[in-house]
Amino acid sequence: MGDEGPSRRSDYTLARISAALALVGVVVFMGLGDVLRADYKPDPIIVTSILGAAAAMLGVEIIDFLSRQRK
């Protein structure tokens, strides 16, 4: 639609990386809850979904990085 310059691309980059790190932090927090409380067990489907979303966001950044290296 519009021309995405380098500054606009870097805004999305920072947002995606920050969101992916936040999601990984959520999984770590859930894992700590499992260790600290005997009656808590995180659902493996939810943990896998959260990690998949984080991997997808970081995957977009890897593809963007590789495409910039080819230019």
C-alpha positions in Angstrom: 0.0 0.0 0.0 2.6 2.5 1.1 6.3 2.6 0.9 7.8 1.0 4.0 11.0 2.8 4.8 13.8 1.5 7.1 12.4 3.3 10.1 9.0 1.8 9.7 10.5 -1.7 9.3 12.6 -1.2 12.5 9.5 -0.2 14.4 7.9 -3.5 13.6 11.1 -5.3 14.3 11.4 -4.0 17.8 7.7 -4.8 18.5 7.9 -8.4 17.2 11.1 -9.1 19.1 9.7 -7.6 22.3 6.5 -9.5 22.0 8.4 -12.8 21.4 10.6 -12.2 24.4 7.5 -11.4 26.5 5.8 -14.6 25.4 8.9 -16.6 26.3 8.8 -14.9 29.7 5.2 -16.0 30.2 6.3 -19.6 29.5 9.2 -19.3 32.0 6.7 -17.9 34.5 4.4 -20.8 33.9 7.3 -23.2 34.4 8.2 -21.6 37.7 4.6 -21.9 38.8 4.8 -25.6 38.1 8.0 -25.9 40.2 6.8 -23.7 43.1 3.3 -25.1 43.5 2.5 -28.7 43.7 -1.1 -28.3 42.6 -0.3 -26.2 39.4 0.4 -27.9 36.1 0.5 -25.8 32.9 -1.4 -27.1 29.9 1.0 -28.4 27.3 -1.2 -27.2 24.5 -1.2 -23.6 25.8 2.6 -23.7 26.4 3.2 -25.1 22.9 0.9 -22.4 21.4 2.7 -19.6 23.2 6.1 -20.9 22.1 4.8 -21.3 18.5 3.6 -17.7 18.4 7.0 -16.5 19.7 8.8 -18.7 17.1 6.6 -17.3 14.4 7.4 -13.7 15.3 11.1 -14.5 15.5 10.9 -16.4 12.2 9.6 -13.3 10.5 12.6 -11.4 11.7 15.0 -14.1 10.6 13.5 -14.1 7.1 13.6 -10.3 7.0 17.3 -10.3 8.1 18.2 -12.9 5.5 16.4 -11.0 2.7 18.3 -7.8 3.6 21.6 -9.7 3.5 21.0 -10.8 -0.1 20.4 -7.3 -1.3 
